[in-house]
């Protein structure tokens, strides 16, 4: 059973299959989406460990998808590789140096793909955690009392749970990186 999920989003079936063939053999489940909207749905349902997406796609471009990912704390720290036949198209929307993702220009070979994946993992690991925004609403009749003790405990439990999820994602990313390094030897 696959333990690592890799989502490949590209409107070209040939590119999706090429990526799948070039990935080092291992304990991966490759998920595919043919447009950005489908990719977003899969991201939210499947929580992939790595996302590879084309920049120019129908129904939601890579640019639009990237913007949505940046608003979702769950998606912000997933290693991301952006693929395009023209780097200039990407640089028009997102100025270089690319700080949130790795870039790979089509067509590419296995070494370029693996290098981009490694770079995406390094970027994801170095990103600060998404800020946790807590809005404490007054309770009871006195507007100055703030959040109750039970609400604060519930929020602290949520923060602890989120931190555990972040730690688990870091561990999974490190495992993917170690596996890829092992396969390249």
Order of alpha helices (4+ residues) and beta strands (2+ residues): beta-alpha-beta-alpha-beta-alpha-alpha-beta-alpha-beta-alpha-alpha
